[in-house]
Amino acid sequence: MKVFRSIRQKLSNQNKLLKYLKYALGEIVLVVIGILIALAINNWNEERNSIVQAEKHLRTLKLNLQDDIVQAETLLAETQTTIDYANDFLNQFKTLKPVDNNIQMYLIYLMFERNIEENESGLNALSNSNSLTFVEEDLQNKILNYYRNLEQLKSRENNANTEIKTMYEPYVRNHYYWIYNKTNPWHRQANFYKDDPRPLTNIDLSAAIADKKLETYVMNRRYQAMLMLDFYSNTLKMAKEIITEIEDNQNIQTLP
């Protein structure tokens, strides 16, 4: 009987242990499930916040692009004028057109430098907050391609402006200083010198047309302007496409 009681006690203790183990295991499972649910909720909140941030930064980027468009449209028009003036000037070099006083205006206008002053605050905010990953891939690519295009444009502007400062402008100022007079059709010159009583001297338009080095510089200015014209046109096209996608409200990835 003692043996049977001992065996029965052992079985009873084992049964309690099994029940305890089952209870403990159940508690562990519940804790794990609770942790997983909390992590899921936290991740969802973080993603939701990132999406909200992405939407906010895209609105900033849109404002940046709208400012770029205003600048690019002005620069595009000015660059087209540079090309038109250079073409007319070169036609006089080629004797396809009679020499006229407009070449004084052309010499001054071709000195003007071009610079686009972009604002990258929207792009920087997207990148620094890692919100760009929550923008649809197609729009991501368009945004990144746009700013790569801007880098190339600014490099082209720098090349053209350096050529003006180091070659074209010094040559014109040293050899054709007489373009600053009241016969220059450029309105700023005409207005400034309109009350100048001094007699006009040393104005030799035919000498400018006979200057082959000057012709080379005018050709270079035309070439640089044509390259920049393509960049400004492309900048406008890309910026408008990005703004359209942002306004379509289909650019933010949604949570499952």
C-alpha positions in Angstrom: 0.0 0.0 0.0 2.8 2.3 0.8 4.3 1.7 -2.6 0.9 2.4 -4.3 0.5 5.6 -2.3 4.0 6.8 -3.3 3.3 6.1 -7.0 0.0 7.9 -6.8 1.6 10.9 -5.1 4.3 11.1 -7.8 1.7 11.0 -10.6 -0.3 13.7 -8.8 2.8 15.9 -8.6 3.6 15.3 -12.2 0.1 16.2 -13.2 0.4 19.5 -11.3 3.7 20.2 -13.0 2.2 19.6 -16.4 -0.6 21.9 -15.6 1.8 24.5 -14.4 4.0 24.1 -17.5 0.9 24.5 -19.7 -0.1 27.6 -17.8 3.3 29.1 -18.0 3.6 28.3 -21.7 0.3 30.0 -22.3 1.4 33.1 -20.5 4.6 33.2 -22.5 2.6 32.9 -25.7 0.3 35.7 -24.7 3.2 37.9 -23.8 4.9 37.2 -27.2 1.7 37.9 -29.0 1.3 41.2 -27.1 4.8 42.2 -28.0 4.3 41.4 -31.7 1.0 43.4 -31.7 2.7 46.3 -30.0 5.6 46.2 -32.5 3.1 46.0 -35.4 1.2 49.0 -34.1 4.5 50.9 -33.6 5.7 50.1 -37.1 2.3 51.1 -38.5 2.5 54.4 -36.7 6.0 55.0 -37.9 5.0 54.3 -41.4 2.0 56.5 -41.1 4.2 59.3 -39.8 6.6 58.8 -42.6 3.8 59.0 -45.2 2.6 62.2 -43.6 6.1 63.6 -43.7 6.5 62.6 -47.3 3.3 64.4 -48.3 4.5 67.5 -46.4 7.9 67.5 -48.0 6.4 66.9 -51.5 4.4 70.0 -51.0 7.6 71.9 -50.3 9.3 70.3 -53.3 6.4 71.5 -55.4 6.9 75.1 -54.3 10.6 74.7 -55.1 9.8 73.5 -58.6 7.3 76.3 -59.2 10.0 78.8 -58.4 12.4 76.9 -60.7 9.8 77.1 -63.5 9.5 80.9 -63.2 13.3 81.2 -63.4 13.7 78.7 -66.2 11.0 80.5 -68.3 12.8 83.8 -67.9 16.2 82.3 -68.6 14.8 80.4 -71.6 13.4 83.6 -73.2 16.7 85.5 -72.5 18.8 82.7 -74.0 16.6 82.6 -77.1 17.2 86.4 -77.4 20.9 85.7 -77.2 20.7 83.2 -80.0 18.6 85.6 -82.1 21.0 88.4 -81.6 24.0 86.2 -82.3 22.4 84.9 -85.5 21.7 88.4 -86.7 25.3 89.5 -85.8 26.8 86.5 -87.7 24.7 87.3 -90.7 26.4 90.7 -90.8 29.8 89.0 -90.4 28.8 86.9 -93.4 27.8 90.0 -95.4 24.3 88.5 -95.7 22.9 91.6 -94.1 24.0 95.2 -94.1 25.9 96.4 -91.1 23.8 98.4 -88.6 23.9 100.0 -85.2 22.3 96.9 -83.6 25.7 95.2 -83.3 26.5 97.6 -80.5 23.5 96.2 -78.6 24.5 92.7 -79.5 28.0 93.1 -78.2 26.6 94.2 -74.8 23.8 91.6 -74.6 26.1 88.7 -75.3 28.0 89.6 -72.2 25.1 88.7 -69.9 25.5 85.7 -67.7 22.8 83.2 -66.9 22.2 81.5 -63.6 19.4 79.4 -62.2 19.1 79.6 -58.4 17.4 76.4 -57.4 16.0 75.7 -53.9 16.5 72.1 -52.8 14.8 72.3 -49.4 12.1 69.9 -50.4 14.5 67.3 -51.8 16.8 67.6 -48.7 13.8 67.2 -46.3 12.7 64.0 -48.2 16.2 62.6 -48.1 17.1 63.5 -44.5 13.8 62.1 -43.1 14.0 58.9 -45.3 10.6 59.9 -46.6 11.6 59.5 -50.2 11.2 55.7 -49.9 7.5 56.3 -49.3 7.1 58.0 -52.6 6.1 55.9 -55.6 9.2 54.6 -57.5 8.3 56.4 -60.7 8.1 59.7 -59.0 11.2 59.1 -57.0 13.1 58.5 -60.3 11.7 61.6 -61.9 12.7 63.7 -58.8 16.2 62.4 -58.8 16.6 62.7 -62.6 15.3 66.3 -62.3 18.0 67.3 -59.8 20.7 65.5 -61.8 19.6 67.6 -64.8 19.9 70.7 -62.7 23.5 69.8 -61.8 24.3 69.4 -65.4 22.6 72.7 -66.2 24.6 74.6 -63.6 27.8 73.0 -64.9 26.9 74.3 -68.4 26.0 77.7 -67.1 29.4 77.8 -65.3 31.2 76.9 -68.5 29.4 79.6 -70.4 29.8 82.3 -67.7 33.5 81.5 -67.4 34.0 82.0 -71.1 32.2 85.3 -70.9 34.3 86.6 -68.0 37.6 85.3 -69.2 37.4 85.7 -72.9 34.4 87.5 -74.5 33.8 90.4 -72.1 37.5 91.4 -71.7 38.0 91.4 -75.5 34.9 93.5 -76.2 35.8 96.0 -73.4 39.4 96.4 -74.7 38.6 96.6 -78.4 35.0 98.0 -78.6 34.7 100.4 -75.7 33.0 102.9 -78.0 29.8 100.8 -77.9 28.9 102.8 -74.8 27.2 105.8 -76.4 23.8 107.3 -77.3 23.7 105.6 -80.7 23.6 102.1 -79.0 20.0 100.8 -79.5 20.2 99.0 -76.1 17.6 100.9 -74.1 19.7 101.2 -71.0 22.6 102.7 -72.9 20.3 105.0 -75.0 18.6 106.3 -71.8 21.8 106.8 -69.9 23.6 108.7 -72.8 20.6 110.5 -74.3 21.7 113.9 -72.7 25.4 113.4 -73.5 26.5 116.5 -75.5 29.9 115.0 -76.4 30.6 114.4 -80.2 30.6 110.8 -81.2 34.1 109.5 -82.1 35.9 106.2 -82.8 32.6 104.4 -83.8 33.7 102.0 -86.5 31.1 99.3 -87.1 32.8 97.9 -90.2 35.9 97.2 -88.1 33.9 95.0 -85.8 32.5 93.1 -88.7 36.0 92.6 -90.1 37.3 91.2 -86.8 37.6 87.4 -87.2 38.5 86.9 -83.6 35.3 88.7 -82.5 33.4 86.5 -85.0 34.8 83.4 -83.3 33.7 84.7 -79.8 30.2 85.5 -81.1 30.0 81.9 -82.5 31.1 80.5 -79.2 28.4 82.6 -77.4 25.8 81.3 -79.8 27.0 77.7 -79.3 26.9 77.9 -75.5 23.4 79.6 -75.6 22.0 76.8 -77.8 23.2 74.2 -75.3 21.7 76.1 -72.4 18.4 76.5 -74.3 18.0 72.7 -74.4 18.7 72.5 -70.7 16.2 75.2 -69.8 13.6 73.6 -72.0 14.2 70.2 -70.4 14.1 71.7 -66.9 10.7 73.2 -67.6 9.3 69.9 -69.0 10.6 67.8 -66.1 9.5 70.2 -63.4 5.9 70.4 -64.8 5.7 66.6 -65.0 6.7 66.2 -61.4 4.2 68.8 -60.2 1.4 67.1 -62.2 2.2 63.8 -60.5 2.2 65.4 -57.0 -1.1 67.1 -57.7 -2.6 63.8 -58.8 -2.3 62.4 -55.2 -1.1 59.1 -56.5 2.5 59.5 -55.4 2.5 58.2 -51.8 2.6 54.5 -51.1 -0.4 53.4 -49.0 -0.2 51.0 -46.1 -1.7 47.5 -46.5 
